[in-house]
Amino acid sequence: MSKSFQYYDNWRNEVVECPKCGWKGRVQDGTQRDFQELFDYCCPSCVGNVILAMVSYPTVQQIEQAAKDGNAEAIRGLPEIACSESRNQRFEREKLRSANQLPDLDGGNRFDVLLDTVEHSGDPDDESWNFIKVGDRVIWKELAFWEGYRRYPELSELLQRKYGSRFKQLKASYKAEEYLRGDINNLPFKIYPDDESMKFRTSSRAHR
């Protein structure tokens, strides 16, 4: 049975044993796999993923408490937390939160909307942005977050409220989909790729 640890536990040198092949060693000598909320270590000798240990990523509160307790790694992480908190607060101030913030669009034809992500845009903040576009027109811009997949259905709902039956789908560029998914393979909903992203996927498969 695998062992579970909090991040600031002394898990690295904990000795574990594989129930399948009998390999024995430190947790940190196993094969690491990363997930959204934790990472685990599998037996380095077995074929297949025999999980030996699981370690939860620390919450902000856990990092701050560990820093107060003198943990050097947690102390080094405090500036990054402050930066992340500041960015989250900025996003909450500036994000699209109401359909009324979107512009009126002329015409009666139905249309797709594109979500495009520009990473390190070169602006004074060197930020990464999500641009929401209809054709060549940018109708909204907000901060982009790695593994920000929860934002996709929120934006789709706001677009549906604003444009009603004229709105067809929110499609994601290749970079936008990469940002939305991050390292997460299975999402609870489908992200629709745009035509250029589909071409890239088809080309990539053809060259494998």
N, CA, C and O of each residue as an XYZ file, in Angstrom:
832
protein
N       0.847     -1.200      0.000
C       0.000      0.000      0.000
C       0.874      1.239      0.000
O       1.848      1.306      0.750
N       0.545      2.223     -0.830
C       1.373      3.433     -0.924
C       1.208      4.294      0.317
O       0.188      4.236      1.004
N       2.230      5.093      0.590
C       2.208      6.006      1.725
C       1.861      7.407      1.243
O       2.223      7.794      0.131
N       1.164      8.161      2.075
C       0.769      9.523      1.736
C       1.470     10.505      2.665
O       1.587     10.269      3.868
N       1.939     11.620      2.080
C       2.682     12.614      2.853
C       2.192     14.012      2.518
O       1.736     14.273      1.405
N       2.291     14.909      3.492
C       2.193     16.334      3.239
C       3.566     16.812      2.767
O       4.582     16.180      3.058
N       3.592     17.925      2.040
C       4.826     18.341      1.387
C       5.976     18.544      2.367
O       7.115     18.188      2.063
N       5.699     19.105      3.523
C       6.782     19.426      4.460
C       7.071     18.306      5.450
O       7.822     18.502      6.405
N       6.479     17.128      5.228
C       6.886     15.950      5.992
C       8.275     15.517      5.538
O       8.759     15.957      4.495
N       8.904     14.665      6.312
C      10.239     14.161      5.949
C      10.093     12.925      5.054
O      10.490     11.820      5.425
N       9.507     13.143      3.854
C       9.197     12.016      2.986
C      10.353     11.588      2.094
O      10.402     10.434      1.668
N      11.267     12.476      1.807
C      12.308     12.163      0.816
C      13.149     10.950      1.191
O      13.490     10.136      0.333
N      13.478     10.833      2.451
C      14.342      9.736      2.891
C      13.565      8.588      3.533
O      14.157      7.647      4.061
N      12.241      8.674      3.484
C      11.420      7.580      3.994
C      11.653      6.336      3.130
O      11.633      6.413      1.901
N      11.871      5.205      3.775
C      12.131      3.965      3.048
C      10.804      3.286      2.709
O       9.946      3.103      3.573
N      10.655      2.919      1.445
C       9.450      2.236      0.975
C       9.843      0.951      0.266
O      10.980      0.800     -0.182
N       8.905      0.035      0.167
C       9.161     -1.249     -0.478
C       8.054     -1.558     -1.471
O       6.873     -1.400     -1.163
N       8.430     -1.988     -2.637
C       7.459     -2.321     -3.675
C       6.782     -3.647     -3.340
O       7.467     -4.650     -3.139
N       5.454     -3.674     -3.276
C       4.751     -4.918     -2.960
C       4.761     -5.927     -4.118
O       4.396     -7.089     -3.935
N       5.174     -5.484     -5.295
C       5.139     -6.358     -6.467
C       6.475     -7.057     -6.696
O       6.523     -8.275     -6.869
N       7.578     -6.269     -6.696
C       8.879     -6.874     -7.022
C       9.839     -6.911     -5.841
O      10.871     -7.580     -5.900
N       9.505     -6.193     -4.765
C      10.371     -6.209     -3.587
C      11.444     -5.141     -3.572
O      12.241     -5.081     -2.635
N      11.482     -4.276     -4.617
C      12.471     -3.187     -4.592
C      12.289     -2.375     -3.325
O      11.166     -2.130     -2.885
N      13.423     -1.955     -2.735
C      13.380     -1.203     -1.490
C      14.336     -0.022     -1.594
O      15.475     -0.177     -2.032
N      13.879      1.139     -1.196
C      14.739      2.320     -1.260
C      14.016      3.555     -0.750
O      12.897      3.471     -0.244
N      14.671      4.710     -0.888
C      14.073      5.960     -0.443
C      12.984      6.405     -1.422
O      13.019      6.086     -2.610
N      12.022      7.147     -0.885
C      10.945      7.658     -1.740
C      11.517      8.432     -2.918
O      11.090      8.231     -4.055
N      12.476      9.312     -2.662
C      13.007     10.180     -3.713
C      13.776      9.411     -4.788
O      14.112      9.983     -5.825
N      14.059      8.135     -4.561
C      14.739      7.328     -5.573
C      13.757      6.641     -6.513
O      14.166      5.966     -7.458
N      12.457      6.813     -6.255
C      11.458      6.256     -7.152
C      11.296      7.113     -8.395
O      11.994      8.113     -8.564
N      10.382      6.722     -9.257
C      10.098      7.459    -10.484
C       8.965      8.441    -10.217
O       7.859      8.040     -9.856
N       9.245      9.729    -10.394
C       8.271     10.765    -10.041
C       7.316     11.053    -11.194
O       7.712     11.093    -12.359
N       6.052     11.252    -10.841
C       5.029     11.707    -11.787
C       4.321     12.905    -11.161
O       4.016     12.908     -9.969
N       4.066     13.923    -11.986
C       3.455     15.154    -11.492
C       1.998     15.261    -11.918
O       1.643     14.949    -13.055
N       1.158     15.708    -10.983
C      -0.248     15.928    -11.244
C      -0.626     17.310    -10.714
O       0.224     18.044    -10.210
N      -1.890     17.653    -10.832
C      -2.306     19.013    -10.487
C      -2.154     19.308     -8.996
O      -1.645     20.367     -8.630
N      -2.579     18.407     -8.148
C      -2.603     18.676     -6.713
C      -1.595     17.866     -5.922
O      -1.445     18.071     -4.717
N      -0.907     16.958     -6.575
C       0.085     16.131     -5.882
C       1.068     15.568     -6.890
O       0.894     15.717     -8.099
N       2.103     14.919     -6.376
C       2.995     14.132     -7.213
C       3.220     12.808     -6.509
O       3.094     12.711     -5.288
N       3.552     11.794     -7.284
C       3.774     10.500     -6.653
C       5.086      9.887     -7.124
O       5.717     10.373     -8.063
N       5.477      8.824     -6.460
C       6.690      8.086     -6.799
C       6.316      6.630     -7.015
O       5.658      6.010     -6.179
N       6.748      6.092     -8.158
C       6.466      4.710     -8.512
C       7.738      3.879     -8.423
O       8.850      4.407     -8.416
N       7.550      2.590     -8.357
C       8.692      1.676     -8.306
C       9.547      1.842     -9.556
O       9.023      1.759    -10.667
N      10.861      2.077     -9.404
C      11.727      2.266    -10.579
C      12.086      0.965    -11.286
O      12.681      0.991    -12.363
N      11.729     -0.178    -10.687
C      12.105     -1.465    -11.272
C      10.966     -2.147    -12.014
O      11.199     -2.930    -12.936
N       9.732     -1.850    -11.611
C       8.585     -2.536    -12.203
C       8.175     -1.920    -13.535
O       8.342     -0.722    -13.766
N       7.634     -2.769    -14.402
C       6.994     -2.298    -15.615
C       5.554     -1.936    -15.233
O       4.834     -2.759    -14.668
N       5.147     -0.734    -15.534
C       3.848     -0.270    -15.059
C       4.045      0.616    -13.849
O       5.136      0.668    -13.280
N       3.007      1.302    -13.458
C       3.116      2.292    -12.386
C       2.650      1.701    -11.055
O       1.464      1.738    -10.725
N       3.589      1.163    -10.309
C       3.304      0.687     -8.954
C       3.613      1.849     -8.007
O       4.779      2.160     -7.762
N       2.586      2.478     -7.486
C       2.764      3.685     -6.681
C       3.251      3.321     -5.286
O       2.658      2.489     -4.601
N       4.336      3.956     -4.883
C       4.908      3.716     -3.559
C       4.589      4.828     -2.571
O       4.436      4.579     -1.375
N       4.487      6.076     -3.080
C       4.239      7.216     -2.191
C       3.567      8.333     -2.960
O       3.807      8.507     -4.155
N       2.724      9.093     -2.273
C       2.061     10.265     -2.836
C       2.320     11.454     -1.921
O       2.214     11.353     -0.698
N       2.666     12.596     -2.543
C       2.994     13.799     -1.785
C       2.101     14.937     -2.272
O       2.088     15.251     -3.462
N       1.362     15.551     -1.363
C       0.481     16.660     -1.725
C       1.266     17.957     -1.832
O       2.116     18.242     -0.989
N       0.987     18.741     -2.863
C       1.586     20.069     -2.953
C       1.078     20.926     -1.789
O      -0.066     20.769     -1.363
N       1.907     21.820     -1.278
C       1.477     22.622     -0.129
C       0.505     23.719     -0.522
O       0.590     24.279     -1.614
N      -0.417     24.018      0.376
C      -1.292     25.164      0.193
C      -0.537     26.429      0.593
O       0.532     26.358      1.199
N      -1.099     27.579      0.251
C      -0.479     28.848      0.640
C      -0.342     28.919      2.154
O       0.685     29.355      2.673
N      -1.378     28.491      2.854
C      -1.356     28.536      4.315
C      -0.259     27.634      4.877
O       0.399     27.994      5.854
N      -0.060     26.469      4.269
C       0.984     25.552      4.732
C       2.374     26.120      4.478
O       3.273     25.968      5.304
N       2.548     26.774      3.335
C       3.843     27.388      3.037
C       4.143     28.498      4.033
O       5.253     28.591      4.557
N       3.153     29.333      4.289
C       3.351     30.447      5.220
C       3.642     29.942      6.624
O       4.487     30.499      7.324
N       2.940     28.883      7.041
C       3.185     28.332      8.377
C       4.577     27.710      8.460
O       5.284     27.881      9.454
N       4.967     26.982      7.400
C       6.298     26.371      7.383
C       7.387     27.436      7.418
O       8.419     27.259      8.064
N       7.149     28.550      6.715
C       8.111     29.659      6.738
C       8.235     30.235      8.154
O       9.337     30.537      8.612
N       7.109     30.381      8.836
C       7.142     30.871     10.224
C       7.915     29.920     11.130
O       8.559     30.337     12.093
N       7.836     28.631     10.798
C       8.539     27.620     11.598
C      10.013     27.505     11.218
O      10.754     26.712     11.797
N      10.430     28.314     10.229
C      11.848     28.352      9.873
C      12.260     27.454      8.733
O      13.457     27.286      8.497
N      11.308     26.862      8.006
C      11.657     25.995      6.885
C      12.260     26.837      5.759
O      11.614     27.745      5.235
N      13.507     26.524      5.393
C      14.244     27.339      4.422
C      13.584     27.329      3.045
O      13.527     28.365      2.383
N      13.087     26.173      2.608
C      12.445     26.083      1.291
C      11.188     26.933      1.257
O      10.927     27.622      0.271
N      10.402     26.888      2.341
C       9.184     27.688      2.411
C       9.506     29.175      2.421
O       8.802     29.965      1.793
N      10.545     29.558      3.116
C      10.955     30.967      3.171
C      11.326     31.464      1.782
O      10.980     32.582      1.402
N      12.033     30.626      1.026
C      12.409     31.011     -0.342
C      11.188     31.151     -1.235
O      11.226     31.884     -2.223
N      10.105     30.456     -0.901
C       8.907     30.505     -1.732
C       7.982     31.666     -1.456
O       7.039     31.894     -2.213
N       8.233     32.417     -0.375
C       7.326     33.514     -0.013
C       7.209     34.601     -1.081
O       6.096     35.055     -1.347
N       8.320     35.046     -1.714
C       8.176     36.067     -2.761
C       7.311     35.597     -3.934
O       6.547     36.378     -4.500
N       7.434     34.337     -4.287
C       6.623     33.803     -5.386
C       5.145     33.800     -5.012
O       4.288     34.078     -5.851
N       4.849     33.487     -3.756
C       3.460     33.493     -3.293
C       2.893     34.900     -3.362
O       1.767     35.108     -3.812
N       3.688     35.864     -2.910
C       3.231     37.256     -2.930
C       2.935     37.701     -4.356
O       1.939     38.380     -4.605
N       3.799     37.319     -5.292
C       3.606     37.674     -6.695
C       2.347     37.005     -7.249
O       1.577     37.630     -7.979
N       2.140     35.735     -6.902
C       0.986     34.998     -7.378
C      -0.310     35.584     -6.818
O      -1.300     35.711     -7.538
N      -0.297     35.937     -5.543
C      -1.480     36.520     -4.925
C      -1.824     37.869     -5.568
O      -2.990     38.183     -5.804
N      -0.780     38.654     -5.845
C      -0.988     39.950     -6.483
C      -1.593     39.778     -7.874
O      -2.474     40.540     -8.271
N      -1.120     38.777     -8.610
C      -1.622     38.523     -9.963
C      -3.073     38.034     -9.912
O      -3.897     38.435    -10.734
N      -3.379     37.168     -8.944
C      -4.755     36.692     -8.793
C      -5.712     37.842     -8.480
O      -6.822     37.898     -9.009
N      -5.277     38.745     -7.629
C      -6.100     39.900     -7.280
C      -6.327     40.799     -8.494
O      -7.419     41.333     -8.691
N      -5.275     40.959     -9.307
C      -5.412     41.765    -10.517
C      -6.412     41.118    -11.473
O      -7.244     41.802    -12.068
N      -6.323     39.807    -11.612
C      -7.253     39.098    -12.484
C      -8.693     39.299    -12.020
O      -9.574     39.552    -12.842
N      -8.944     39.191    -10.723
C     -10.293     39.355    -10.192
C     -10.824     40.770    -10.461
O     -12.021     40.964    -10.675
N      -9.926     41.740    -10.446
C     -10.353     43.120    -10.726
C     -10.673     43.327    -12.199
O     -11.605     44.056    -12.538
N      -9.899     42.685    -13.079
C      -9.949     43.015    -14.496
C     -10.676     42.000    -15.365
O     -10.914     42.276    -16.540
N     -11.034     40.851    -14.840
C     -11.600     39.785    -15.669
C     -13.001     40.147    -16.176
O     -13.682     41.014    -15.630
N     -13.391     39.458    -17.221
C     -14.749     39.568    -17.727
C     -15.685     38.880    -16.736
O     -15.547     37.685    -16.474
N     -16.630     39.627    -16.189
C     -17.530     39.046    -15.201
C     -19.000     39.227    -15.564
O     -19.876     38.621    -14.946
N     -19.267     40.062    -16.568
C     -20.652     40.302    -16.971
C     -20.746     40.355    -18.494
O     -19.862     40.895    -19.160
N     -21.822     39.791    -19.039
C     -22.046     39.853    -20.484
C     -22.173     41.292    -20.968
O     -21.893     41.585    -22.131
N     -22.589     42.178    -20.092
C     -22.753     43.591    -20.464
C     -21.425     44.279    -20.761
O     -21.405     45.355    -21.359
N     -20.314     43.667    -20.347
C     -19.002     44.250    -20.629
C     -18.565     43.983    -22.064
O     -17.648     44.637    -22.562
N     -19.199     43.046    -22.724
C     -18.846     42.711    -24.103
C     -19.506     43.688    -25.065
O     -20.604     44.175    -24.797
N     -18.847     43.978    -26.183
C     -19.405     44.947    -27.140
C     -20.532     44.340    -27.965
O     -20.598     43.125    -28.150
N     -21.411     45.195    -28.455
C     -22.423     44.766    -29.421
C     -21.731     44.521    -30.762
O     -20.783     45.222    -31.116
N     -22.208     43.528    -31.499
C     -21.635     43.203    -32.803
C     -22.715     43.328    -33.869
O     -23.828     42.829    -33.699
N     -22.381     43.994    -34.966
C     -23.326     44.196    -36.059
C     -23.560     42.899    -36.824
O     -22.749     41.974    -36.770
N     -24.661     42.850    -37.523
C     -24.949     41.711    -38.383
C     -25.807     40.681    -37.677
O     -25.992     40.721    -36.461
N     -26.331     39.750    -38.479
C     -27.198     38.726    -37.923
C     -26.664     37.326    -38.085
O     -27.316     36.366    -37.675
N     -25.483     37.185    -38.680
C     -24.931     35.858    -38.925
C     -24.405     35.234    -37.633
O     -24.006     35.935    -36.704
N     -24.414     33.922    -37.597
C     -23.827     33.197    -36.469
C     -22.306     33.182    -36.618
O     -21.790     33.239    -37.734
N     -21.598     33.107    -35.507
C     -20.136     33.186    -35.562
C     -19.492     32.407    -34.419
O     -20.074     32.224    -33.350
N     -18.259     31.954    -34.689
C     -17.407     31.375    -33.653
C     -16.611     32.496    -33.003
O     -16.383     33.545    -33.606
N     -16.196     32.262    -31.777
C     -15.321     33.182    -31.062
C     -14.021     32.445    -30.766
O     -14.036     31.273    -30.389
N     -12.912     33.126    -30.935
C     -11.600     32.522    -30.720
C     -11.007     32.982    -29.398
O     -11.000     34.172    -29.085
N     -10.513     32.029    -28.635
C      -9.709     32.319    -27.453
C      -8.253     32.080    -27.822
O      -7.862     30.954    -28.132
N      -7.456     33.133    -27.789
C      -6.050     33.040    -28.179
C      -5.182     33.530    -27.019
O      -5.471     34.563    -26.415
N      -4.136     32.795    -26.715
C      -3.240     33.143    -25.617
C      -1.903     33.607    -26.168
O      -1.306     32.950    -27.022
N      -1.445     34.731    -25.677
C      -0.118     35.249    -26.030
C       0.722     35.214    -24.766
O       0.430     35.895    -23.783
N       1.773     34.403    -24.815
C       2.639     34.207    -23.646
C       3.760     35.232    -23.651
O       4.401     35.459    -24.677
N       3.997     35.855    -22.488
C       5.056     36.866    -22.359
C       4.955     37.858    -23.522
O       5.794     37.881    -24.423
N       3.920     38.659    -23.472
C       3.493     39.474    -24.610
C       4.439     40.607    -24.974
O       4.291     41.214    -26.035
N       5.417     40.906    -24.104
C       6.325     42.006    -24.394
C       5.813     43.344    -23.905
O       6.461     44.368    -24.120
N       4.640     43.358    -23.239
C       4.152     44.600    -22.653
C       5.007     44.938    -21.433
O       5.848     44.128    -21.044
N       4.822     46.098    -20.821
C       5.685     46.482    -19.689
C       5.729     45.457    -18.559
O       6.742     45.341    -17.869
N       4.637     44.710    -18.365
C       4.602     43.691    -17.310
C       5.100     42.328    -17.787
O       5.261     41.406    -16.989
N       5.342     42.206    -19.098
C       5.727     40.927    -19.703
C       4.733     39.833    -19.318
O       5.126     38.723    -18.959
N       3.459     40.155    -19.397
C       2.406     39.259    -18.965
C       1.973     38.298    -20.081
O       2.301     38.485    -21.252
N       1.235     37.280    -19.679
C       0.583     36.376    -20.619
C      -0.909     36.695    -20.600
O      -1.519     36.813    -19.537
N      -1.488     36.831    -21.800
C      -2.864     37.318    -21.911
C      -3.736     36.356    -22.705
O      -3.268     35.674    -23.616
N      -4.995     36.317    -22.346
C      -6.023     35.694    -23.176
C      -6.725     36.781    -23.973
O      -7.231     37.748    -23.403
N      -6.755     36.622    -25.289
C      -7.466     37.539    -26.169
C      -8.704     36.813    -26.704
O      -8.597     35.712    -27.245
N      -9.858     37.424    -26.553
C     -11.095     36.870    -27.074
C     -11.429     37.631    -28.349
O     -11.588     38.852    -28.328
N     -11.534     36.902    -29.463
C     -11.630     37.539    -30.770
C     -12.832     37.044    -31.567
O     -13.220     35.877    -31.500
N     -13.398     37.969    -32.314
C     -14.365     37.637    -33.358
C     -13.746     38.122    -34.657
O     -13.644     39.326    -34.892
N     -13.334     37.186    -35.497
C     -12.552     37.564    -36.662
C     -11.242     38.190    -36.206
O     -10.526     37.606    -35.393
N     -10.928     39.360    -36.717
C      -9.706     40.061    -36.325
C      -9.929     41.028    -35.165
O      -8.993     41.679    -34.700
N     -11.158     41.115    -34.710
C     -11.467     42.090    -33.665
C     -11.326     41.478    -32.269
O     -11.916     40.436    -31.983
N     -10.554     42.116    -31.416
C     -10.434     41.695    -30.026
C     -11.584     42.321    -29.244
O     -11.705     43.544    -29.172
N     -12.423     41.477    -28.663
C     -13.576     41.992    -27.913
C     -13.343     41.954    -26.403
O     -14.090     42.567    -25.641
N     -12.304     41.230    -25.972
C     -11.933     41.247    -24.553
C     -10.513     40.732    -24.387
O     -10.014     39.962    -25.208
N      -9.870     41.170    -23.312
C      -8.504     40.752    -23.000
C      -8.398     40.621    -21.485
O      -8.833     41.502    -20.743
N      -7.810     39.505    -21.032
C      -7.609     39.308    -19.606
C      -6.400     38.403    -19.379
O      -5.930     37.736    -20.300
N      -5.909     38.388    -18.155
C      -4.730     37.598    -17.821
C      -4.973     36.110    -18.073
O      -6.067     35.595    -17.840
N      -3.933     35.434    -18.553
C      -3.995     33.991    -18.798
C      -3.243     33.248    -17.694
O      -2.223     33.719    -17.190
N      -3.770     32.076    -17.331
C      -3.168     31.264    -16.278
C      -2.912     29.853    -16.787
O      -3.750     29.262    -17.468
N      -1.743     29.326    -16.448
C      -1.417     27.940    -16.763
C      -2.402     27.034    -16.032
O      -2.671     27.225    -14.846
N      -2.939     26.045    -16.750
C      -3.962     25.151    -16.227
C      -5.207     25.923    -15.790
O      -5.849     25.585    -14.795
N      -5.532     26.964    -16.555
C      -6.710     27.766    -16.249
C      -7.964     27.256    -16.942
O      -8.789     28.049    -17.397
N      -8.114     25.934    -17.024
C      -9.205     25.336    -17.800
C     -10.596     25.715    -17.291
O     -11.555     25.728    -18.064
N     -10.713     26.021    -16.006
C     -12.035     26.368    -15.471
C     -12.590     27.653    -16.106
O     -13.797     27.891    -16.084
N     -11.702     28.468    -16.666
C     -12.153     29.726    -17.257
C     -12.880     29.504    -18.581
O     -13.707     30.326    -18.974
N     -12.586     28.422    -19.261
C     -13.160     28.167    -20.584
C     -14.690     28.100    -20.561
O     -15.324     28.814    -21.338
N     -15.313     27.281    -19.713
C     -16.785     27.268    -19.702
C     -17.382     28.560    -19.161
O     -18.494     28.928    -19.540
N     -16.668     29.252    -18.285
C     -17.166     30.539    -17.786
C     -17.267     31.553    -18.919
O     -18.264     32.266    -19.035
N     -16.232     31.615    -19.753
C     -16.253     32.535    -20.890
C     -17.322     32.139    -21.896
O     -18.008     33.000    -22.448
N     -17.466     30.851    -22.136
C     -18.491     30.378    -23.077
C     -19.879     30.802    -22.620
O     -20.704     31.224    -23.431
N     -20.134     30.690    -21.330
C     -21.449     31.062    -20.795
C     -21.696     32.565    -20.948
O     -22.801     32.977    -21.303
N     -20.679     33.382    -20.685
C     -20.843     34.828    -20.831
C     -21.075     35.221    -22.290
O     -21.883     36.105    -22.576
N     -20.379     34.574    -23.196
C     -20.577     34.835    -24.624
C     -21.980     34.424    -25.068
O     -22.614     35.116    -25.865
N     -22.457     33.301    -24.550
C     -23.811     32.841    -24.876
C     -24.856     33.833    -24.374
O     -25.833     34.119    -25.065
N     -24.644     34.350    -23.176
C     -25.584     35.326    -22.624
C     -25.634     36.599    -23.471
O     -26.702     37.171    -23.687
N     -24.478     37.028    -23.942
C     -24.412     38.280    -24.694
C     -24.971     38.136    -26.099
O     -25.769     38.963    -26.540
N     -24.559     37.096    -26.803
C     -24.853     37.013    -28.234
C     -25.938     35.991    -28.577
O     -26.341     35.881    -29.735
N     -26.403     35.255    -27.593
C     -27.525     34.358    -27.809
C     -27.272     33.328    -28.900
O     -26.205     32.718    -28.958
N     -28.268     33.141    -29.766
C     -28.198     32.111    -30.803
C     -27.168     32.430    -31.882
O     -26.804     31.548    -32.659
N     -26.693     33.672    -31.947
C     -25.658     34.019    -32.934
C     -24.312     33.397    -32.565
O     -23.489     33.135    -33.442
N     -24.088     33.165    -31.293
C     -22.831     32.579    -30.820
C     -22.844     31.073    -31.060
O     -23.741     30.371    -30.594
N     -21.835     30.580    -31.794
C     -21.757     29.158    -32.106
C     -20.905     28.415    -31.080
O     -21.415     27.588    -30.324
N     -19.606     28.711    -31.058
C     -18.688     28.024    -30.141
C     -17.532     28.937    -29.772
O     -17.166     29.843    -30.522
N     -16.967     28.679    -28.602
C     -15.695     29.290    -28.231
C     -14.610     28.292    -28.604
O     -14.521     27.205    -28.034
N     -13.780     28.683    -29.581
C     -12.702     27.804    -30.024
C     -11.369     28.311    -29.492
O     -11.167     29.515    -29.334
N     -10.478     27.391    -29.223
C      -9.188     27.735    -28.622
C      -8.063     27.549    -29.620
O      -8.009     26.540    -30.323
N      -7.166     28.519    -29.684
C      -5.951     28.362    -30.483
C      -5.073     27.294    -29.834
O      -5.332     26.865    -28.709
N      -4.043     26.872    -30.546
C      -3.156     25.841    -30.001
C      -2.533     26.292    -28.687
O      -2.482     25.525    -27.726
N      -2.062     27.530    -28.643
C      -1.430     28.047    -27.425
C      -2.454     28.179    -26.308
O      -2.149     27.886    -25.152
N      -3.667     28.616    -26.639
C      -4.709     28.749    -25.617
C      -5.050     27.385    -25.017
O      -5.186     27.253    -23.801
N      -5.186     26.382    -25.869
C      -5.508     25.048    -25.354
C      -4.368     24.511    -24.498
O      -4.602     23.877    -23.468
N      -3.139     24.765    -24.923
C      -1.983     24.344    -24.135
C      -2.014     24.987    -22.744
O      -1.736     24.327    -21.743
N      -2.351     26.266    -22.692
C      -2.426     26.983    -21.420
C      -3.595     26.482    -20.577
O      -3.455     26.298    -19.368
N      -4.730     26.263    -21.202
C      -5.896     25.800    -20.459
C      -5.649     24.431    -19.839
O      -5.980     24.201    -18.676
N      -5.069     23.529    -20.613
C      -4.853     22.165    -20.144
C      -3.653     22.053    -19.211
O      -3.710     21.339    -18.210
N      -2.574     22.747    -19.530
C      -1.356     22.578    -18.760
C      -0.892     21.137    -18.821
O      -0.724     20.577    -19.904
N      -0.686     20.538    -17.662
C      -0.246     19.141    -17.587
C      -1.394     18.188    -17.287
O      -1.165     17.043    -16.899
N      -2.636     18.656    -17.467
C      -3.809     17.841    -17.153
C      -4.295     17.149    -18.426
O      -4.613     17.813    -19.413
N      -4.350     15.832    -18.405
C      -4.746     15.083    -19.594
C      -6.259     15.010    -19.767
O      -6.767     15.182    -20.875
N      -6.968     14.759    -18.693
C      -8.417     14.538    -18.780
C      -9.166     15.682    -18.106
O      -9.035     15.905    -16.903
N      -9.949     16.399    -18.898
C     -10.764     17.494    -18.383
C     -12.227     17.065    -18.318
O     -12.633     16.156    -19.042
N     -13.024     17.706    -17.462
C     -14.435     17.323    -17.339
C     -15.315     17.851    -18.472
O     -16.532     17.671    -18.441
N     -14.717     18.498    -19.468
C     -15.469     19.018    -20.606
C     -14.537     19.086    -21.810
O     -13.322     18.939    -21.681
N     -15.124     19.311    -22.979
C     -14.343     19.368    -24.213
C     -13.927     20.798    -24.517
O     -14.719     21.728    -24.367
N     -12.683     20.970    -24.946
C     -12.205     22.247    -25.459
C     -12.173     22.133    -26.981
O     -11.543     21.229    -27.530
N     -12.859     23.058    -27.657
C     -12.939     22.998    -29.115
C     -11.762     23.741    -29.736
O     -11.602     24.938    -29.498
N     -10.934     23.058    -30.530
C      -9.785     23.721    -31.162
C     -10.198     24.520    -32.391
O     -11.186     24.189    -33.046
N      -9.452     25.562    -32.703
C      -9.715     26.314    -33.926
C      -9.094     25.589    -35.115
O      -8.416     24.576    -34.941
N      -9.324     26.108    -36.327
C      -8.865     25.423    -37.541
C      -7.351     25.286    -37.584
O      -6.839     24.238    -37.978
N      -6.621     26.333    -37.182
C      -5.154     26.271    -37.214
C      -4.633     25.223    -36.245
O      -3.661     24.527    -36.538
N      -5.280     25.111    -35.092
C      -4.880     24.102    -34.117
C      -5.124     22.705    -34.660
O      -4.307     21.807    -34.459
N      -6.256     22.514    -35.354
C      -6.552     21.216    -35.955
C      -5.513     20.846    -37.004
O      -5.088     19.694    -37.083
N      -5.099     21.835    -37.819
C      -4.067     21.575    -38.832
C      -2.764     21.176    -38.178
O      -2.073     20.276    -38.656
N      -2.417     21.853    -37.064
C      -1.173     21.534    -36.357
C      -1.216     20.107    -35.816
O      -0.235     19.369    -35.909
N      -2.363     19.727    -35.249
C      -2.512     18.382    -34.715
C      -2.369     17.338    -35.816
O      -1.675     16.334    -35.657
N      -3.046     17.601    -36.943
C      -2.992     16.664    -38.065
C      -1.577     16.528    -38.588
O      -1.127     15.420    -38.879
N      -0.858     17.659    -38.714
C       0.527     17.641    -39.181
C       1.429     16.891    -38.221
O       2.312     16.148    -38.650
N       1.212     17.079    -36.907
C       2.030     16.427    -35.896
C       1.843     14.915    -35.954
O       2.810     14.158    -35.874
N       0.584     14.480    -36.097
C       0.318     13.032    -36.187
C       0.934     12.436    -37.436
O       1.427     11.308    -37.411
N       0.911     13.193    -38.544
C       1.428     12.689    -39.817
C       2.931     12.480    -39.782
O       3.457     11.647    -40.521
N       3.640     13.236    -38.921
C       5.097     13.150    -38.870
C       5.600     12.225    -37.770
O       6.806     12.116    -37.551
N       4.685     11.562    -37.083
C       5.116     10.628    -36.039
C       5.601      9.330    -36.651
O       6.004      8.419    -35.927
